[in-house]
Amino acid sequence: MARQWTQEQKDRQSALIRSWKPWTRSTGPRTATGKAEASRNRQKALEKARKEVADARKALTEAQDALERLGCKSSFDLATIVALTKHF
């Protein structure tokens, strides 16, 4: 269970953090190795998002095909969904 902070504790912690100013020392990766790793993290996240969109498109297509086989009209327009997710 998460810690339950009182308003007094929140105020005190807020004041401490403002006095420490950790954001002034937060610079991100400094070395070429660190920068390359950060770049790979971004690329991995993009690849994962693209795969999830492709999987969702495939599932929608399969669902639409199944509905058509059952003689039902689908309640979504697959072409519109594909167009909206085209940039992925």
N, CA, C and O atoms as a CHARMM CRD file, in Angstrom:
* protein
*
  352
    1    1 MET  N      0.83700  -1.18300   0.00000 PROA 1      0.00000
    2    1 MET  CA     0.00000   0.00000   0.00000 PROA 1      0.00000
    3    1 MET  C      0.88200   1.24700   0.00000 PROA 1      0.00000
    4    1 MET  O      1.92000   1.28400   0.66000 PROA 1      0.00000
    5    2 ALA  N      0.46700   2.24300  -0.73000 PROA 2      0.00000
    6    2 ALA  CA     1.23200   3.48600  -0.83600 PROA 2      0.00000
    7    2 ALA  C      1.17200   4.26700   0.47500 PROA 2      0.00000
    8    2 ALA  O      0.21200   4.17600   1.24000 PROA 2      0.00000
    9    3 ARG  N      2.20800   5.01900   0.69900 PROA 3      0.00000
   10    3 ARG  CA     2.27900   5.82900   1.90600 PROA 3      0.00000
   11    3 ARG  C      1.22200   6.92500   1.86600 PROA 3      0.00000
   12    3 ARG  O      0.99000   7.53200   0.82000 PROA 3      0.00000
   13    4 GLN  N      0.59600   7.17300   2.98300 PROA 4      0.00000
   14    4 GLN  CA    -0.39600   8.24000   3.10500 PROA 4      0.00000
   15    4 GLN  C      0.28000   9.45200   3.74300 PROA 4      0.00000
   16    4 GLN  O      0.63400   9.42400   4.92100 PROA 4      0.00000
   17    5 TRP  N      0.45400  10.50700   2.96500 PROA 5      0.00000
   18    5 TRP  CA     1.12300  11.71300   3.43900 PROA 5      0.00000
   19    5 TRP  C      0.08600  12.67600   4.01400 PROA 5      0.00000
   20    5 TRP  O     -0.98100  12.88200   3.43500 PROA 5      0.00000
   21    6 THR  N      0.42000  13.25900   5.16200 PROA 6      0.00000
   22    6 THR  CA    -0.43000  14.32300   5.69800 PROA 6      0.00000
   23    6 THR  C     -0.08400  15.60800   4.94400 PROA 6      0.00000
   24    6 THR  O      0.95800  15.69200   4.29500 PROA 6      0.00000
   25    7 GLN  N     -0.96000  16.60200   5.03500 PROA 7      0.00000
   26    7 GLN  CA    -0.68800  17.86400   4.35100 PROA 7      0.00000
   27    7 GLN  C      0.58900  18.50500   4.90200 PROA 7      0.00000
   28    7 GLN  O      1.35500  19.10600   4.14900 PROA 7      0.00000
   29    8 GLU  N      0.81600  18.38100   6.19600 PROA 8      0.00000
   30    8 GLU  CA     2.03000  18.93200   6.81800 PROA 8      0.00000
   31    8 GLU  C      3.28300  18.25100   6.24500 PROA 8      0.00000
   32    8 GLU  O      4.27700  18.91600   5.95400 PROA 8      0.00000
   33    9 GLN  N      3.22600  16.92800   6.08600 PROA 9      0.00000
   34    9 GLN  CA     4.36300  16.19400   5.52400 PROA 9      0.00000
   35    9 GLN  C      4.60300  16.59100   4.06300 PROA 9      0.00000
   36    9 GLN  O      5.74500  16.75200   3.63300 PROA 9      0.00000
   37   10 LYS  N      3.51400  16.74500   3.31200 PROA 10     0.00000
   38   10 LYS  CA     3.63800  17.16800   1.90900 PROA 10     0.00000
   39   10 LYS  C      4.28500  18.54500   1.81300 PROA 10     0.00000
   40   10 LYS  O      5.16300  18.76900   0.97900 PROA 10     0.00000
   41   11 ASP  N      3.84800  19.46500   2.67100 PROA 11     0.00000
   42   11 ASP  CA     4.40200  20.81900   2.65800 PROA 11     0.00000
   43   11 ASP  C      5.88800  20.81000   3.00300 PROA 11     0.00000
   44   11 ASP  O      6.68500  21.49900   2.36600 PROA 11     0.00000
   45   12 ARG  N      6.25600  20.01900   4.02200 PROA 12     0.00000
   46   12 ARG  CA     7.65400  19.94100   4.44000 PROA 12     0.00000
   47   12 ARG  C      8.50900  19.34600   3.31900 PROA 12     0.00000
   48   12 ARG  O      9.58300  19.86300   3.01300 PROA 12     0.00000
   49   13 GLN  N      8.03000  18.25600   2.70900 PROA 13     0.00000
   50   13 GLN  CA     8.78500  17.61800   1.62300 PROA 13     0.00000
   51   13 GLN  C      8.91900  18.56900   0.44000 PROA 13     0.00000
   52   13 GLN  O      9.97700  18.64700  -0.18500 PROA 13     0.00000
   53   14 SER  N      7.86000  19.28200   0.13800 PROA 14     0.00000
   54   14 SER  CA     7.89900  20.25200  -0.95900 PROA 14     0.00000
   55   14 SER  C      8.95300  21.32400  -0.70700 PROA 14     0.00000
   56   14 SER  O      9.71100  21.68300  -1.60800 PROA 14     0.00000
   57   15 ALA  N      8.99400  21.82900   0.51900 PROA 15     0.00000
   58   15 ALA  CA     9.98600  22.85500   0.86300 PROA 15     0.00000
   59   15 ALA  C     11.40200  22.29700   0.77100 PROA 15     0.00000
   60   15 ALA  O     12.30800  22.97500   0.28600 PROA 15     0.00000
   61   16 LEU  N     11.59500  21.06700   1.23200 PROA 16     0.00000
   62   16 LEU  CA    12.92500  20.45000   1.15500 PROA 16     0.00000
   63   16 LEU  C     13.36900  20.28900  -0.30200 PROA 16     0.00000
   64   16 LEU  O     14.50900  20.59900  -0.65100 PROA 16     0.00000
   65   17 ILE  N     12.47400  19.81200  -1.13000 PROA 17     0.00000
   66   17 ILE  CA    12.82500  19.60800  -2.53900 PROA 17     0.00000
   67   17 ILE  C     13.14800  20.94500  -3.20400 PROA 17     0.00000
   68   17 ILE  O     14.08400  21.03500  -3.99800 PROA 17     0.00000
   69   18 ARG  N     12.37800  21.97800  -2.88400 PROA 18     0.00000
   70   18 ARG  CA    12.68400  23.29500  -3.45100 PROA 18     0.00000
   71   18 ARG  C     14.03800  23.80400  -2.97600 PROA 18     0.00000
   72   18 ARG  O     14.71600  24.51800  -3.71400 PROA 18     0.00000
   73   19 SER  N     14.44300  23.45600  -1.77000 PROA 19     0.00000
   74   19 SER  CA    15.75400  23.89700  -1.28500 PROA 19     0.00000
   75   19 SER  C     16.88400  23.08500  -1.93200 PROA 19     0.00000
   76   19 SER  O     17.97900  23.60900  -2.13500 PROA 19     0.00000
   77   20 TRP  N     16.62300  21.79800  -2.25900 PROA 20     0.00000
   78   20 TRP  CA    17.64100  20.96200  -2.90000 PROA 20     0.00000
   79   20 TRP  C     17.79500  21.29200  -4.38200 PROA 20     0.00000
   80   20 TRP  O     18.89600  21.19400  -4.92500 PROA 20     0.00000
   81   21 LYS  N     16.71800  21.67700  -5.03200 PROA 21     0.00000
   82   21 LYS  CA    16.68000  21.98700  -6.46800 PROA 21     0.00000
   83   21 LYS  C     17.32400  20.87400  -7.31300 PROA 21     0.00000
   84   21 LYS  O     18.27500  21.13400  -8.04900 PROA 21     0.00000
   85   22 PRO  N     16.81800  19.65500  -7.21300 PROA 22     0.00000
   86   22 PRO  CA    17.43700  18.56000  -7.97100 PROA 22     0.00000
   87   22 PRO  C     17.37400  18.76700  -9.48200 PROA 22     0.00000
   88   22 PRO  O     18.19100  18.20600 -10.21300 PROA 22     0.00000
   89   23 TRP  N     16.41800  19.56300  -9.95800 PROA 23     0.00000
   90   23 TRP  CA    16.29600  19.80000 -11.39700 PROA 23     0.00000
   91   23 TRP  C     17.48600  20.56300 -11.97000 PROA 23     0.00000
   92   23 TRP  O     17.71100  20.53200 -13.17900 PROA 23     0.00000
   93   24 THR  N     18.25900  21.25500 -11.10900 PROA 24     0.00000
   94   24 THR  CA    19.42300  21.99000 -11.61600 PROA 24     0.00000
   95   24 THR  C     20.57300  21.04800 -11.96000 PROA 24     0.00000
   96   24 THR  O     21.47000  21.41200 -12.72000 PROA 24     0.00000
   97   25 ARG  N     20.54800  19.83900 -11.40100 PROA 25     0.00000
   98   25 ARG  CA    21.62100  18.87300 -11.66200 PROA 25     0.00000
   99   25 ARG  C     21.17500  17.76200 -12.61300 PROA 25     0.00000
  100   25 ARG  O     21.95500  16.86200 -12.92200 PROA 25     0.00000
  101   26 SER  N     19.96100  17.81900 -13.06700 PROA 26     0.00000
  102   26 SER  CA    19.43800  16.79300 -13.95800 PROA 26     0.00000
  103   26 SER  C     19.73500  17.19700 -15.40100 PROA 26     0.00000
  104   26 SER  O     19.09000  18.09100 -15.94800 PROA 26     0.00000
  105   27 THR  N     20.69500  16.54400 -15.99800 PROA 27     0.00000
  106   27 THR  CA    21.13400  16.95300 -17.33200 PROA 27     0.00000
  107   27 THR  C     20.90800  15.88900 -18.38100 PROA 27     0.00000
  108   27 THR  O     21.13800  16.13500 -19.56500 PROA 27     0.00000
  109   28 GLY  N     20.46600  14.72200 -17.98000 PROA 28     0.00000
  110   28 GLY  CA    20.34500  13.64400 -18.95400 PROA 28     0.00000
  111   28 GLY  C     21.69800  13.00200 -19.18900 PROA 28     0.00000
  112   28 GLY  O     22.64800  13.25900 -18.45000 PROA 28     0.00000
  113   29 PRO  N     21.78900  12.17400 -20.20800 PROA 29     0.00000
  114   29 PRO  CA    23.05600  11.48300 -20.46000 PROA 29     0.00000
  115   29 PRO  C     24.14700  12.46500 -20.86600 PROA 29     0.00000
  116   29 PRO  O     23.90800  13.40800 -21.62000 PROA 29     0.00000
  117   30 ARG  N     25.34800  12.22500 -20.35100 PROA 30     0.00000
  118   30 ARG  CA    26.47100  13.11600 -20.64100 PROA 30     0.00000
  119   30 ARG  C     27.48900  12.49000 -21.59500 PROA 30     0.00000
  120   30 ARG  O     28.10300  13.18300 -22.40600 PROA 30     0.00000
  121   31 THR  N     27.65500  11.18700 -21.48800 PROA 31     0.00000
  122   31 THR  CA    28.66900  10.52200 -22.31300 PROA 31     0.00000
  123   31 THR  C     28.05200  10.05100 -23.62600 PROA 31     0.00000
  124   31 THR  O     26.83100   9.95400 -23.75100 PROA 31     0.00000
  125   32 ALA  N     28.89600   9.76500 -24.58800 PROA 32     0.00000
  126   32 ALA  CA    28.41800   9.24300 -25.87300 PROA 32     0.00000
  127   32 ALA  C     27.69800   7.91200 -25.67700 PROA 32     0.00000
  128   32 ALA  O     26.69800   7.63400 -26.33700 PROA 32     0.00000
  129   33 THR  N     28.21300   7.10000 -24.76900 PROA 33     0.00000
  130   33 THR  CA    27.58100   5.81300 -24.48200 PROA 33     0.00000
  131   33 THR  C     26.18600   6.02100 -23.89200 PROA 33     0.00000
  132   33 THR  O     25.23100   5.35500 -24.29400 PROA 33     0.00000
  133   34 GLY  N     26.07300   6.93700 -22.94800 PROA 34     0.00000
  134   34 GLY  CA    24.77700   7.22200 -22.33100 PROA 34     0.00000
  135   34 GLY  C     23.78300   7.79300 -23.32800 PROA 34     0.00000
  136   34 GLY  O     22.60200   7.44700 -23.30300 PROA 34     0.00000
  137   35 LYS  N     24.25600   8.66000 -24.19700 PROA 35     0.00000
  138   35 LYS  CA    23.37900   9.24500 -25.22100 PROA 35     0.00000
  139   35 LYS  C     22.90400   8.17700 -26.19900 PROA 35     0.00000
  140   35 LYS  O     21.74400   8.17300 -26.61200 PROA 35     0.00000
  141   36 ALA  N     23.80200   7.27600 -26.56300 PROA 36     0.00000
  142   36 ALA  CA    23.42700   6.19700 -27.47300 PROA 36     0.00000
  143   36 ALA  C     22.38700   5.28400 -26.82000 PROA 36     0.00000
  144   36 ALA  O     21.43900   4.85100 -27.47400 PROA 36     0.00000
  145   37 GLU  N     22.56500   4.99800 -25.55100 PROA 37     0.00000
  146   37 GLU  CA    21.61400   4.15000 -24.83000 PROA 37     0.00000
  147   37 GLU  C     20.24100   4.82100 -24.75300 PROA 37     0.00000
  148   37 GLU  O     19.22100   4.16200 -24.94900 PROA 37     0.00000
  149   38 ALA  N     20.20800   6.11400 -24.47200 PROA 38     0.00000
  150   38 ALA  CA    18.94900   6.84800 -24.40900 PROA 38     0.00000
  151   38 ALA  C     18.25300   6.83500 -25.77100 PROA 38     0.00000
  152   38 ALA  O     17.03100   6.71300 -25.84800 PROA 38     0.00000
  153   39 SER  N     19.02100   6.95800 -26.81800 PROA 39     0.00000
  154   39 SER  CA    18.46900   6.92000 -28.16800 PROA 39     0.00000
  155   39 SER  C     17.86800   5.55000 -28.46600 PROA 39     0.00000
  156   39 SER  O     16.79600   5.45200 -29.06400 PROA 39     0.00000
  157   40 ARG  N     18.56300   4.49200 -28.04800 PROA 40     0.00000
  158   40 ARG  CA    18.04500   3.12700 -28.26000 PROA 40     0.00000
  159   40 ARG  C     16.75600   2.92200 -27.48100 PROA 40     0.00000
  160   40 ARG  O     15.84400   2.25100 -27.96500 PROA 40     0.00000
  161   41 ASN  N     16.66400   3.48800 -26.27900 PROA 41     0.00000
  162   41 ASN  CA    15.43800   3.36400 -25.48600 PROA 41     0.00000
  163   41 ASN  C     14.26300   3.95500 -26.24300 PROA 41     0.00000
  164   41 ASN  O     13.17700   3.37500 -26.26300 PROA 41     0.00000
  165   42 ARG  N     14.47500   5.10400 -26.86400 PROA 42     0.00000
  166   42 ARG  CA    13.41200   5.75500 -27.62500 PROA 42     0.00000
  167   42 ARG  C     13.03000   4.88900 -28.81500 PROA 42     0.00000
  168   42 ARG  O     11.84600   4.70000 -29.09600 PROA 42     0.00000
  169   43 GLN  N     14.01500   4.37000 -29.50300 PROA 43     0.00000
  170   43 GLN  CA    13.74400   3.54700 -30.67700 PROA 43     0.00000
  171   43 GLN  C     12.97600   2.28700 -30.28700 PROA 43     0.00000
  172   43 GLN  O     12.05600   1.87600 -30.99400 PROA 43     0.00000
  173   44 LYS  N     13.35100   1.67400 -29.16400 PROA 44     0.00000
  174   44 LYS  CA    12.64800   0.47500 -28.71200 PROA 44     0.00000
  175   44 LYS  C     11.18700   0.80500 -28.39600 PROA 44     0.00000
  176   44 LYS  O     10.29400   0.01600 -28.70600 PROA 44     0.00000
  177   45 ALA  N     10.94300   1.95500 -27.78600 PROA 45     0.00000
  178   45 ALA  CA     9.57200   2.34600 -27.46200 PROA 45     0.00000
  179   45 ALA  C      8.75700   2.57500 -28.73500 PROA 45     0.00000
  180   45 ALA  O      7.58800   2.19500 -28.80200 PROA 45     0.00000
  181   46 LEU  N      9.37200   3.19500 -29.74500 PROA 46     0.00000
  182   46 LEU  CA     8.67800   3.41000 -31.01400 PROA 46     0.00000
  183   46 LEU  C      8.35700   2.08400 -31.69700 PROA 46     0.00000
  184   46 LEU  O      7.25900   1.90300 -32.22300 PROA 46     0.00000
  185   47 GLU  N      9.30200   1.17100 -31.68700 PROA 47     0.00000
  186   47 GLU  CA     9.07800  -0.13000 -32.30900 PROA 47     0.00000
  187   47 GLU  C      7.95300  -0.88000 -31.59800 PROA 47     0.00000
  188   47 GLU  O      7.12300  -1.52200 -32.24100 PROA 47     0.00000
  189   48 LYS  N      7.93300  -0.79600 -30.28800 PROA 48     0.00000
  190   48 LYS  CA     6.87700  -1.45900 -29.51300 PROA 48     0.00000
  191   48 LYS  C      5.51800  -0.85200 -29.85100 PROA 48     0.00000
  192   48 LYS  O      4.54400  -1.58300 -30.02800 PROA 48     0.00000
  193   49 ALA  N      5.44100   0.47000 -29.94200 PROA 49     0.00000
  194   49 ALA  CA     4.18100   1.13500 -30.26800 PROA 49     0.00000
  195   49 ALA  C      3.71700   0.74300 -31.67000 PROA 49     0.00000
  196   49 ALA  O      2.53100   0.49400 -31.88500 PROA 49     0.00000
  197   50 ARG  N      4.63600   0.68900 -32.61000 PROA 50     0.00000
  198   50 ARG  CA     4.28000   0.29500 -33.98000 PROA 50     0.00000
  199   50 ARG  C      3.74700  -1.12800 -34.02100 PROA 50     0.00000
  200   50 ARG  O      2.78400  -1.41200 -34.73400 PROA 50     0.00000
  201   51 LYS  N      4.36600  -2.02800 -33.25800 PROA 51     0.00000
  202   51 LYS  CA     3.91400  -3.40900 -33.22100 PROA 51     0.00000
  203   51 LYS  C      2.51900  -3.49700 -32.60600 PROA 51     0.00000
  204   51 LYS  O      1.67400  -4.25000 -33.09100 PROA 51     0.00000
  205   52 GLU  N      2.27600  -2.73400 -31.54300 PROA 52     0.00000
  206   52 GLU  CA     0.95700  -2.75500 -30.91000 PROA 52     0.00000
  207   52 GLU  C     -0.11900  -2.24700 -31.86700 PROA 52     0.00000
  208   52 GLU  O     -1.22100  -2.79500 -31.90500 PROA 52     0.00000
  209   53 VAL  N      0.18800  -1.21000 -32.63500 PROA 53     0.00000
  210   53 VAL  CA    -0.77100  -0.68800 -33.61200 PROA 53     0.00000
  211   53 VAL  C     -1.01700  -1.72600 -34.69900 PROA 53     0.00000
  212   53 VAL  O     -2.16100  -1.94400 -35.09800 PROA 53     0.00000
  213   54 ALA  N      0.03500  -2.36400 -35.17800 PROA 54     0.00000
  214   54 ALA  CA    -0.12500  -3.39400 -36.21200 PROA 54     0.00000
  215   54 ALA  C     -0.95700  -4.55700 -35.69000 PROA 54     0.00000
  216   54 ALA  O     -1.81500  -5.07600 -36.40400 PROA 54     0.00000
  217   55 ASP  N     -0.71100  -4.97000 -34.45100 PROA 55     0.00000
  218   55 ASP  CA    -1.49500  -6.05200 -33.84500 PROA 55     0.00000
  219   55 ASP  C     -2.96200  -5.65800 -33.71100 PROA 55     0.00000
  220   55 ASP  O     -3.85400  -6.47100 -33.95400 PROA 55     0.00000
  221   56 ALA  N     -3.20800  -4.41200 -33.32400 PROA 56     0.00000
  222   56 ALA  CA    -4.58600  -3.93700 -33.18400 PROA 56     0.00000
  223   56 ALA  C     -5.28500  -3.90500 -34.53700 PROA 56     0.00000
  224   56 ALA  O     -6.44800  -4.29100 -34.64700 PROA 56     0.00000
  225   57 ARG  N     -4.57600  -3.44400 -35.56800 PROA 57     0.00000
  226   57 ARG  CA    -5.15200  -3.44000 -36.92300 PROA 57     0.00000
  227   57 ARG  C     -5.52000  -4.85800 -37.35100 PROA 57     0.00000
  228   57 ARG  O     -6.59500  -5.09200 -37.90300 PROA 57     0.00000
  229   58 LYS  N     -4.61700  -5.79700 -37.09000 PROA 58     0.00000
  230   58 LYS  CA    -4.86200  -7.18300 -37.46300 PROA 58     0.00000
  231   58 LYS  C     -6.08100  -7.72300 -36.72300 PROA 58     0.00000
  232   58 LYS  O     -6.92200  -8.39300 -37.32100 PROA 58     0.00000
  233   59 ALA  N     -6.18000  -7.43900 -35.43900 PROA 59     0.00000
  234   59 ALA  CA    -7.32100  -7.90600 -34.65000 PROA 59     0.00000
  235   59 ALA  C     -8.62600  -7.29300 -35.15800 PROA 59     0.00000
  236   59 ALA  O     -9.64900  -7.97600 -35.22000 PROA 59     0.00000
  237   60 LEU  N     -8.59600  -6.01600 -35.52100 PROA 60     0.00000
  238   60 LEU  CA    -9.79100  -5.37300 -36.06400 PROA 60     0.00000
  239   60 LEU  C    -10.20200  -5.99400 -37.39100 PROA 60     0.00000
  240   60 LEU  O    -11.38700  -6.22200 -37.63600 PROA 60     0.00000
  241   61 THR  N     -9.23100  -6.26300 -38.23800 PROA 61     0.00000
  242   61 THR  CA    -9.51700  -6.89200 -39.52700 PROA 61     0.00000
  243   61 THR  C    -10.13500  -8.26800 -39.31800 PROA 61     0.00000
  244   61 THR  O    -11.12000  -8.61500 -39.97100 PROA 61     0.00000
  245   62 GLU  N     -9.56100  -9.05200 -38.40900 PROA 62     0.00000
  246   62 GLU  CA   -10.09200 -10.38200 -38.12400 PROA 62     0.00000
  247   62 GLU  C    -11.50800 -10.29700 -37.55500 PROA 62     0.00000
  248   62 GLU  O    -12.36900 -11.10900 -37.89600 PROA 62     0.00000
  249   63 ALA  N    -11.74500  -9.31300 -36.68900 PROA 63     0.00000
  250   63 ALA  CA   -13.08200  -9.14800 -36.12100 PROA 63     0.00000
  251   63 ALA  C    -14.08600  -8.75800 -37.19800 PROA 63     0.00000
  252   63 ALA  O    -15.20700  -9.26600 -37.23200 PROA 63     0.00000
  253   64 GLN  N    -13.67400  -7.85500 -38.07000 PROA 64     0.00000
  254   64 GLN  CA   -14.56600  -7.43100 -39.15500 PROA 64     0.00000
  255   64 GLN  C    -14.86400  -8.61200 -40.09100 PROA 64     0.00000
  256   64 GLN  O    -16.00600  -8.78700 -40.51400 PROA 64     0.00000
  257   65 ASP  N    -13.86600  -9.40800 -40.41100 PROA 65     0.00000
  258   65 ASP  CA   -14.06700 -10.58400 -41.25400 PROA 65     0.00000
  259   65 ASP  C    -15.03100 -11.57400 -40.59200 PROA 65     0.00000
  260   65 ASP  O    -15.90400 -12.13600 -41.25200 PROA 65     0.00000
  261   66 ALA  N    -14.86600 -11.77900 -39.29600 PROA 66     0.00000
  262   66 ALA  CA   -15.74700 -12.69700 -38.57400 PROA 66     0.00000
  263   66 ALA  C    -17.18900 -12.18900 -38.57800 PROA 66     0.00000
  264   66 ALA  O    -18.12400 -12.97100 -38.75600 PROA 66     0.00000
  265   67 LEU  N    -17.36700 -10.90100 -38.38700 PROA 67     0.00000
  266   67 LEU  CA   -18.71000 -10.32700 -38.42100 PROA 67     0.00000
  267   67 LEU  C    -19.34800 -10.49000 -39.79400 PROA 67     0.00000
  268   67 LEU  O    -20.53300 -10.80500 -39.90700 PROA 67     0.00000
  269   68 GLU  N    -18.54700 -10.27100 -40.83900 PROA 68     0.00000
  270   68 GLU  CA   -19.07000 -10.42400 -42.19800 PROA 68     0.00000
  271   68 GLU  C    -19.46900 -11.87100 -42.47100 PROA 68     0.00000
  272   68 GLU  O    -20.48200 -12.12300 -43.12400 PROA 68     0.00000
  273   69 ARG  N    -18.67900 -12.82000 -41.97500 PROA 69     0.00000
  274   69 ARG  CA   -19.02800 -14.23800 -42.15100 PROA 69     0.00000
  275   69 ARG  C    -20.33700 -14.57300 -41.45000 PROA 69     0.00000
  276   69 ARG  O    -21.09600 -15.42500 -41.91400 PROA 69     0.00000
  277   70 LEU  N    -20.60100 -13.89800 -40.32600 PROA 70     0.00000
  278   70 LEU  CA   -21.83900 -14.13000 -39.57800 PROA 70     0.00000
  279   70 LEU  C    -23.01300 -13.34100 -40.14900 PROA 70     0.00000
  280   70 LEU  O    -24.14900 -13.48700 -39.69900 PROA 70     0.00000
  281   71 GLY  N    -22.73200 -12.51400 -41.13200 PROA 71     0.00000
  282   71 GLY  CA   -23.78400 -11.72800 -41.75300 PROA 71     0.00000
  283   71 GLY  C    -24.14100 -10.47300 -40.98200 PROA 71     0.00000
  284   71 GLY  O    -25.22500  -9.91900 -41.16500 PROA 71     0.00000
  285   72 CYS  N    -23.24800 -10.02000 -40.13000 PROA 72     0.00000
  286   72 CYS  CA   -23.48700  -8.81100 -39.34000 PROA 72     0.00000
  287   72 CYS  C    -22.73500  -7.63800 -39.95600 PROA 72     0.00000
  288   72 CYS  O    -21.68100  -7.81200 -40.56800 PROA 72     0.00000
  289   73 LYS  N    -23.28000  -6.47100 -39.79000 PROA 73     0.00000
  290   73 LYS  CA   -22.59100  -5.26300 -40.23700 PROA 73     0.00000
  291   73 LYS  C    -21.75100  -4.75200 -39.06600 PROA 73     0.00000
  292   73 LYS  O    -22.25300  -4.60900 -37.95200 PROA 73     0.00000
  293   74 SER  N    -20.48300  -4.48100 -39.32200 PROA 74     0.00000
  294   74 SER  CA   -19.61300  -4.00300 -38.24400 PROA 74     0.00000
  295   74 SER  C    -19.95700  -2.56300 -37.88600 PROA 74     0.00000
  296   74 SER  O    -20.45400  -1.80400 -38.71800 PROA 74     0.00000
  297   75 SER  N    -19.69000  -2.20400 -36.65700 PROA 75     0.00000
  298   75 SER  CA   -20.00900  -0.85400 -36.18000 PROA 75     0.00000
  299   75 SER  C    -18.81600   0.09200 -36.29200 PROA 75     0.00000
  300   75 SER  O    -18.87400   1.21300 -35.78700 PROA 75     0.00000
  301   76 PHE  N    -17.74500  -0.33500 -36.94000 PROA 76     0.00000
  302   76 PHE  CA   -16.58600   0.53000 -37.12600 PROA 76     0.00000
  303   76 PHE  C    -16.13600   0.48600 -38.56800 PROA 76     0.00000
  304   76 PHE  O    -16.38900  -0.48100 -39.28600 PROA 76     0.00000
  305   77 ASP  N    -15.47700   1.52500 -38.97200 PROA 77     0.00000
  306   77 ASP  CA   -14.96800   1.61400 -40.33700 PROA 77     0.00000
  307   77 ASP  C    -13.46000   1.37600 -40.29600 PROA 77     0.00000
  308   77 ASP  O    -12.69700   2.24000 -39.86300 PROA 77     0.00000
  309   78 LEU  N    -13.04700   0.21900 -40.74300 PROA 78     0.00000
  310   78 LEU  CA   -11.64200  -0.16600 -40.67700 PROA 78     0.00000
  311   78 LEU  C    -10.75300   0.79400 -41.46100 PROA 78     0.00000
  312   78 LEU  O     -9.64400   1.10000 -41.02200 PROA 78     0.00000
  313   79 ALA  N    -11.21300   1.26800 -42.59500 PROA 79     0.00000
  314   79 ALA  CA   -10.40700   2.19100 -43.40900 PROA 79     0.00000
  315   79 ALA  C    -10.10700   3.47700 -42.64500 PROA 79     0.00000
  316   79 ALA  O     -9.00100   4.00900 -42.73100 PROA 79     0.00000
  317   80 THR  N    -11.08700   3.97300 -41.90300 PROA 80     0.00000
  318   80 THR  CA   -10.87900   5.19000 -41.10800 PROA 80     0.00000
  319   80 THR  C     -9.86800   4.94300 -39.99900 PROA 80     0.00000
  320   80 THR  O     -8.99700   5.77600 -39.75100 PROA 80     0.00000
  321   81 ILE  N     -9.98300   3.80500 -39.33500 PROA 81     0.00000
  322   81 ILE  CA    -9.05800   3.48300 -38.24800 PROA 81     0.00000
  323   81 ILE  C     -7.63600   3.36100 -38.79000 PROA 81     0.00000
  324   81 ILE  O     -6.69400   3.86500 -38.17800 PROA 81     0.00000
  325   82 VAL  N     -7.47600   2.70300 -39.91900 PROA 82     0.00000
  326   82 VAL  CA    -6.13900   2.55500 -40.52400 PROA 82     0.00000
  327   82 VAL  C     -5.58800   3.94000 -40.88200 PROA 82     0.00000
  328   82 VAL  O     -4.41100   4.21900 -40.65000 PROA 82     0.00000
  329   83 ALA  N     -6.42800   4.79600 -41.43900 PROA 83     0.00000
  330   83 ALA  CA    -5.97700   6.14500 -41.81700 PROA 83     0.00000
  331   83 ALA  C     -5.55200   6.94800 -40.58900 PROA 83     0.00000
  332   83 ALA  O     -4.57000   7.68900 -40.64200 PROA 83     0.00000
  333   84 LEU  N     -6.28100   6.80500 -39.49300 PROA 84     0.00000
  334   84 LEU  CA    -5.95800   7.55400 -38.28000 PROA 84     0.00000
  335   84 LEU  C     -4.65300   7.07000 -37.64000 PROA 84     0.00000
  336   84 LEU  O     -3.96900   7.84200 -36.96900 PROA 84     0.00000
  337   85 THR  N     -4.31100   5.81100 -37.84300 PROA 85     0.00000
  338   85 THR  CA    -3.09700   5.26000 -37.24700 PROA 85     0.00000
  339   85 THR  C     -1.97600   5.10000 -38.26300 PROA 85     0.00000
  340   85 THR  O     -0.99900   4.39800 -38.00100 PROA 85     0.00000
  341   86 LYS  N     -2.10300   5.73600 -39.40700 PROA 86     0.00000
  342   86 LYS  CA    -1.14400   5.58700 -40.51100 PROA 86     0.00000
  343   86 LYS  C      0.27600   5.99100 -40.12300 PROA 86     0.00000
  344   86 LYS  O      1.23700   5.36600 -40.57100 PROA 86     0.00000
  345   87 HSD  N      0.42200   7.02600 -39.29800 PROA 87     0.00000
  346   87 HSD  CA     1.75800   7.53000 -38.95800 PROA 87     0.00000
  347   87 HSD  C      2.55600   6.53600 -38.11900 PROA 87     0.00000
  348   87 HSD  O      3.76400   6.71400 -37.96200 PROA 87     0.00000
  349   88 PHE  N      1.93100   5.50800 -37.58300 PROA 88     0.00000
  350   88 PHE  CA     2.65900   4.50100 -36.83100 PROA 88     0.00000
  351   88 PHE  C      3.20600   3.49700 -37.81400 PROA 88     0.00000
  352   88 PHE  O      3.86600   2.53800 -37.41400 PROA 88     0.00000
